[in-house]
Amino acid sequence: MQTRRIFLKKIALGSAVAGLGGIPLQSFAAGGVDKLVILHSNDVHSRIDPFPDNDKKFPGMGGMANKAAIIKKIRGEEDNVLLLDAGDIFQGTPYFNFYGGELEMKLMSEMKYDAGTMGNHDFDAGIDGFVKQLPHATFPILVANYDFTGTALENKIEQYKVFQKKNIKVGVFGLGIELKGLVPEKLFEKIQYLDPVEKAKEMVAILRDKEKCDYIICLSHLGYQYKDDKISDVKLAAQTEGIDLILGGHTHTFLDAPVIYKNFADKEVLINQVGWAGVWLGRVDIFFEKKRTKKWHSGKPVKVSKKTRE
């Protein structure tokens, strides 16, 4: 990560930094900008080990140890770091078949994840299977649009969480995909799916008006985009206002940088997703002027491998 001095020099020379073109140089020079670094994953699917070096698609990429080293390195370079996951933590390797998700939760806790949400595959061992693994998670699981009343998950899942990162107050909430038709009903039992758009509006009202958050993040397992009318991250952005960043999952979409969409109020919303299997670690840097009325961003995924951890 470049130092403040080098960053200022690059800005002065007119270097292209995505999303930062409008930042007044004097704001940096006067220390008038606060920075938030958001790291994120999605659809890791129990991929504990890296892919083999001879893998045709992801040679030597991924792996929890590599990712942990990269996260540790970034935290050593940056002051305000938030680490989040957009669901489908479970299912995909024998580690899940043998340990039922315990190893995944313990490793994410070791990496000090701040929060995560649930994907459809996180129900693959049923509600009781997920509840069994919750004690191994030191971070909250956030889902606002599932009603868990009458199930073993009742009162164990939060709708949102507020994080104070020095001068920056960040609100995070989660949204899950409709489980009916995707997950066997015996696995999700009495969980009721609620309209994600309406729940998102409710969360924004709480986080923006009541909690007075400077920045609002949605952890979504709805999917990036579909050809039909199915609700997706893109549709969620268009039908709501007040969400600053949607970190998605489910569709295993590799985005080279956060994509900008317009919300219902014609203001910008960022959407990002980093494929699957933990081969990329998402990174979005947000810059705030002290008045909090202006924000800029820079975003590029970190490819997870032995090379990038050094």
C-alpha positions in Angstrom: 0.0 0.0 0.0 1.4 3.4 -1.0 2.3 5.8 1.8 0.5 9.1 2.2 3.5 11.0 0.7 3.6 8.8 -2.4 -0.2 9.0 -2.7 -0.1 12.8 -2.6 2.7 12.9 -5.2 0.7 10.6 -7.6 -2.4 12.8 -7.2 -0.3 15.9 -7.9 1.1 14.3 -11.0 -2.3 13.5 -12.2 -2.1 9.7 -11.9 -5.3 7.9 -12.4 -6.8 6.6 -9.2 -10.3 5.1 -9.7 -13.0 7.2 -8.2 -10.6 9.8 -6.7 -10.5 12.4 -9.5 -12.5 15.0 -7.6 -10.6 14.9 -4.3 -9.1 18.3 -3.6 -5.4 17.9 -3.0 -5.5 20.4 -0.1 -7.9 18.1 1.7 -5.1 15.4 1.9 -2.4 17.9 2.7 -4.4 19.4 5.5 -5.3 16.0 6.9 -9.0 16.6 6.1 -9.7 13.2 4.7 -10.5 10.0 6.7 -10.0 6.6 5.0 -11.9 3.4 5.5 -10.6 0.1 4.1 -13.2 -2.5 3.5 -12.0 -6.1 2.8 -14.6 -8.7 1.8 -15.2 -12.3 0.7 -18.1 -14.3 -0.6 -18.9 -17.8 -1.6 -15.7 -19.2 -0.1 -17.4 -22.7 0.0 -15.2 -24.3 2.6 -12.0 -23.8 0.5 -9.5 -24.1 3.2 -6.5 -25.0 1.0 -5.2 -23.3 -2.1 -6.0 -24.8 -5.5 -3.3 -27.1 -6.8 -0.4 -25.4 -8.7 -1.5 -27.3 -11.8 -5.1 -26.2 -11.6 -6.2 -24.9 -15.1 -8.3 -22.0 -13.8 -6.8 -21.0 -10.4 -3.3 -22.4 -10.1 -2.0 -22.0 -6.6 -4.7 -19.5 -5.7 -6.8 -19.1 -2.6 -6.3 -20.7 0.7 -7.2 -19.5 4.2 -3.5 -19.2 5.3 -2.7 -17.0 2.3 -5.7 -14.8 2.8 -5.0 -14.5 6.5 -1.5 -13.3 5.8 -2.7 -10.7 3.3 -5.3 -9.4 5.7 -2.7 -9.1 8.5 -0.4 -7.2 6.1 -3.1 -4.8 5.2 -4.1 -4.2 8.8 -0.5 -3.4 9.5 -0.5 -0.7 6.9 -4.0 0.8 7.5 -5.8 2.2 10.5 -9.5 1.6 9.8 -10.1 -1.8 8.4 -13.5 -3.7 8.2 -13.6 -7.4 7.2 -16.9 -8.8 5.9 -18.3 -11.9 4.2 -21.4 -12.1 2.0 -22.3 -15.7 2.6 -22.0 -19.3 1.4 -19.2 -19.9 3.9 -20.0 -23.7 3.9 -20.1 -26.6 1.4 -17.7 -27.5 -1.4 -14.8 -29.5 0.1 -14.4 -32.6 2.4 -13.6 -30.1 5.2 -17.3 -29.3 5.5 -18.4 -32.9 5.1 -16.2 -33.9 8.0 -16.3 -30.9 10.4 -19.7 -29.4 9.5 -18.5 -25.8 9.3 -16.5 -25.7 12.5 -13.2 -25.2 10.8 -14.5 -22.4 8.6 -15.9 -20.5 11.5 -12.8 -20.9 13.6 -10.5 -19.7 10.8 -12.7 -16.7 10.1 -12.7 -15.8 13.8 -8.9 -16.1 13.8 -8.8 -13.6 10.9 -11.0 -11.3 13.0 -13.9 -11.0 10.6 -16.2 -8.2 11.7 -19.5 -9.6 10.3 -21.0 -12.0 7.8 -24.3 -13.0 6.3 -25.9 -16.3 5.4 -26.0 -17.9 1.9 -28.2 -20.7 0.8 -25.4 -23.3 1.3 -25.0 -22.3 4.9 -28.3 -24.3 5.4 -26.8 -27.5 3.9 -26.6 -29.1 7.4 -29.9 -27.7 8.4 -30.7 -25.0 10.9 -29.4 -27.1 13.8 -26.2 -27.6 11.9 -25.6 -23.9 11.6 -26.6 -23.3 15.2 -24.0 -25.9 16.2 -21.2 -23.8 14.6 -22.3 -20.4 15.9 -20.3 -20.7 19.1 -17.1 -20.9 17.0 -17.8 -17.5 15.4 -16.6 -14.5 17.3 -18.3 -12.2 14.7 -22.1 -11.6 14.2 -24.2 -13.1 11.4 -26.5 -10.5 9.9 -29.7 -11.2 8.1 -32.6 -8.6 8.0 -35.0 -10.3 5.7 -35.4 -13.8 7.3 -37.9 -14.2 10.1 -36.4 -16.9 12.4 -39.4 -17.0 14.8 -40.0 -20.5 16.1 -36.7 -21.9 14.9 -33.4 -22.7 16.6 -31.9 -19.6 15.1 -34.4 -17.2 16.8 -32.6 -14.5 18.7 -29.2 -15.8 17.4 -29.0 -13.7 14.2 -28.8 -9.9 14.2 -30.3 -7.7 11.5 -27.6 -5.1 11.5 -24.4 -4.0 13.3 -22.8 -0.6 13.8 -19.0 -0.2 13.8 -17.1 2.8 14.9 -13.8 3.1 13.0 -12.2 6.2 14.6 -14.1 9.1 13.1 -16.2 6.9 10.8 -19.5 5.3 11.9 -20.4 2.4 9.6 -23.7 0.5 9.5 -23.8 -3.0 8.1 -26.9 -5.1 7.5 -27.5 -8.4 5.7 -29.9 -9.7 3.1 -30.5 -13.4 2.2 -31.8 -15.0 -1.0 -35.2 -16.7 -1.1 -34.7 -20.2 0.2 -37.9 -21.9 -1.2 -37.1 -23.7 -4.4 -33.4 -23.4 -3.8 -32.9 -25.2 -0.5 -34.9 -28.3 0.7 -37.7 -27.1 3.0 -36.7 -29.6 5.7 -33.3 -27.7 6.0 -34.7 -24.2 6.6 -38.0 -25.3 8.3 -40.1 -22.3 9.4 -37.9 -19.5 8.3 -40.0 -16.9 6.5 -38.5 -14.9 3.6 -39.3 -11.2 3.8 -39.1 -8.7 0.9 -35.5 -7.6 0.7 -36.3 -4.2 -0.8 -38.6 -3.3 2.1 -36.3 -4.6 4.7 -33.4 -2.7 3.1 -35.4 0.5 3.4 -36.2 -0.2 7.0 -32.5 -0.9 7.8 -31.4 2.3 6.0 -33.9 4.3 8.1 -32.5 2.9 11.3 -28.9 3.2 10.4 -29.0 6.6 8.7 -31.6 8.4 10.9 -31.4 6.6 14.3 -27.8 5.4 14.4 -26.5 8.4 12.5 -24.1 6.3 10.4 -21.7 7.9 7.9 -21.7 4.9 5.6 -24.1 2.0 5.0 -23.1 -1.4 3.7 -25.4 -4.2 2.6 -24.0 -7.7 2.8 -26.2 -9.4 0.1 -26.5 -13.0 -1.0 -29.2 -12.1 -3.6 -26.9 -12.4 -6.6 -25.4 -9.7 -8.8 -27.8 -9.6 -11.8 -30.3 -11.9 -13.6 -31.9 -11.8 -17.0 -35.4 -12.1 -15.5 -37.2 -10.0 -12.8 -35.6 -11.9 -9.9 -34.4 -9.5 -7.2 -30.6 -8.9 -7.4 -28.0 -6.5 -6.2 -28.5 -4.3 -9.2 -32.3 -4.2 -8.7 -31.9 -3.6 -5.0 -29.7 -0.6 -5.7 -32.2 0.9 -8.2 -35.2 0.4 -5.9 -33.7 1.8 -2.7 -31.8 4.9 -1.5 -29.3 5.4 1.3 -27.2 2.3 0.7 -23.6 3.3 -0.1 -22.1 -0.1 -0.9 -23.5 -3.6 -1.7 -21.1 -6.4 -1.2 -22.6 -9.4 -3.0 -22.5 -13.1 -3.4 -24.3 -16.2 -4.8 -23.7 -15.6 -8.5 -19.9 -16.1 -8.2 -19.4 -12.9 -10.2 -15.8 -11.7 -10.6 -15.7 -7.9 -10.7 -12.4 -6.2 -11.4 -13.6 -3.1 -9.5 -16.7 -1.9 -7.8 -19.4 -1.0 -10.3 -21.3 2.3 -9.9 -25.1 2.2 -10.2 -27.7 4.9 -9.6 -30.3 4.4 -6.8 -33.9 5.5 -6.6 -32.8 9.0 -5.7 -30.4 9.1 -8.6 -27.4 8.9 -6.3 -24.4 6.5 -6.7 -24.3 3.1 -5.1 -21.3 0.8 -5.4 -21.7 -2.9 -5.9 -18.8 -5.4 -5.6 -18.4 -9.2 -5.7 -15.2 -11.3 -5.9 -16.1 -14.5 -7.5 -15.9 -17.6 -5.4 -13.6 -20.1 -3.5 -11.6 -17.3 -1.9 -9.2 -16.8 -4.9 -9.8 -13.0 -4.6 -10.1 -10.8 -1.6 -12.2 -7.8 -2.2 -10.9 -4.4 -1.3 -12.7 -1.1 -1.4 -11.1 2.1 0.0 -13.5 4.9 0.9 -12.3 8.4 1.5 -14.4 10.9 3.6 -14.1 14.6 3.9 -14.6 15.6 7.5 -18.0 17.1 6.8 -19.0 13.6 5.5 -20.9 15.2 2.7 -18.4 14.0 0.1 -17.0 10.5 -0.4 -14.6 9.0 -3.0 -13.6 5.4 -3.6 -10.8 3.3 -4.9 -11.3 -0.4 -5.4 -9.4 -3.4 -6.8 -9.4 -7.0 -5.6 -6.3 -8.7 -4.2 -5.5 -12.0 -5.9 -5.0 -14.5 -3.1 -1.8 -16.6 -3.5 1.6 -17.2 -1.9 3.0 -14.4 -4.0 0.6 -11.7 -2.9 0.9 -12.6 0.8 4.6 -11.7 0.9 
